[in-house]
Amino acid sequence: MSRSPRLHPDGKTRCPWPGEDPLYVGYHDTEWGVPEYDDRALYEKLILDGFQAGLSWITILKKRDNFRRAFDDFEPAKIARYGDKKVHALMNDVGIVRNRAKIEGAIASAKSYLTIMEDGPGFSKLLWDFVDGQPKVNRFKTTASVPASTPLSVKISKDLSQRGFKFVGPTIVYAFMQATGMVNDHLVDCFCYETCGRSRRALRLKHK
């Protein structure tokens, strides 16, 4: 179904997917598509996109604070040390998505993250080097034009999988790329299309 941008009561035209939900609209306006260069924040977003698999993003967004509490604010050094007792506790935590494979995947991914941080280029640099350090700006007019995955997300997926990350299939990786601003997939008539990259421009220059 082709879905075009919609005009909201506040006079702003937005991508159609957040609807009128205030939490979703806020996420769309202030986070989605804004370039993220912080290593830990990128790990958190990747893990949450993995938990989203098979669910809607708004489900994860509503539980995000619970996830942060349950997963020690997504500090990879702490998560990498989780054992059976912690996994059992997480499986009994009604505030998060209780999926053993995804929980164990977050632990495996934390270990891979630490390896990249200690022996590799760093997580942010690894990811952003795939797009030469700055967002790829698309020009989609409807959501029907937006792909579920791309050759680049396939390439990144393969790289992350080989490094030991879990739940990083091409579709999950592309959703992650959209969320972290590696690609700008706001529709061209959305008010965020022209502005979402500006607030992180200084970070991009620092990253370079």
NORWO-V770128 format. One record per residue. N is the residue number from 1. RES is the residue in one small letter. BURIAL is 1 if it has 24 or more other C-alpha atoms within 12 Angstrom, else 0. Layout:
n: [N	N]
res: [RES	RES]
burial: [BURIAL	BURIAL]
This chain:
n: [1	2	3	4	5	6	7	8	9	10	11	12	13	14	15	16	17	18	19	20	21	22	23	24	25	26	27	28	29	30	31	32	33	34	35	36	37	38	39	40	41	42	43	44	45	46	47	48	49	50	51	52	53	54	55	56	57	58	59	60	61	62	63	64	65	66	67	68	69	70	71	72	73	74	75	76	77	78	79	80	81	82	83	84	85	86	87	88	89	90	91	92	93	94	95	96	97	98	99	100	101	102	103	104	105	106	107	108	109	110	111	112	113	114	115	116	117	118	119	120	121	122	123	124	125	126	127	128	129	130	131	132	133	134	135	136	137	138	139	140	141	142	143	144	145	146	147	148	149	150	151	152	153	154	155	156	157	158	159	160	161	162	163	164	165	166	167	168	169	170	171	172	173	174	175	176	177	178	179	180	181	182	183	184	185	186	187	188	189	190	191	192	193	194	195	196	197	198	199	200	201	202	203	204	205	206	207	208]
res: [m	s	r	s	p	r	l	h	p	d	g	k	t	r	c	p	w	p	g	e	d	p	l	y	v	g	y	h	d	t	e	w	g	v	p	e	y	d	d	r	a	l	y	e	k	l	i	l	d	g	f	q	a	g	l	s	w	i	t	i	l	k	k	r	d	n	f	r	r	a	f	d	d	f	e	p	a	k	i	a	r	y	g	d	k	k	v	h	a	l	m	n	d	v	g	i	v	r	n	r	a	k	i	e	g	a	i	a	s	a	k	s	y	l	t	i	m	e	d	g	p	g	f	s	k	l	l	w	d	f	v	d	g	q	p	k	v	n	r	f	k	t	t	a	s	v	p	a	s	t	p	l	s	v	k	i	s	k	d	l	s	q	r	g	f	k	f	v	g	p	t	i	v	y	a	f	m	q	a	t	g	m	v	n	d	h	l	v	d	c	f	c	y	e	t	c	g	r	s	r	r	a	l	r	l	k	h	k]
burial: [0	0	0	1	1	1	0	0	0	0	0	0	1	1	1	1	1	1	0	0	0	0	0	1	1	0	1	1	1	1	1	1	1	1	1	1	1	1	1	1	1	1	1	1	1	1	1	1	1	1	1	1	1	0	0	0	1	1	0	1	1	0	1	1	0	0	1	1	0	1	1	0	0	1	1	1	1	0	1	1	0	1	0	0	0	0	1	0	0	1	0	0	0	0	0	1	1	1	1	0	0	1	1	1	1	1	1	1	1	1	1	1	1	1	0	1	0	0	0	0	0	1	1	1	1	1	1	1	0	1	0	0	1	1	1	1	1	0	0	1	0	1	1	0	0	1	0	0	1	0	0	1	1	0	0	1	1	0	0	1	0	0	0	1	1	1	1	1	1	1	1	1	1	1	1	1	1	1	1	1	1	1	1	1	1	1	1	1	1	1	1	1	1	0	1	1	1	0	0	1	0	0	0	1	0	0	1	0]
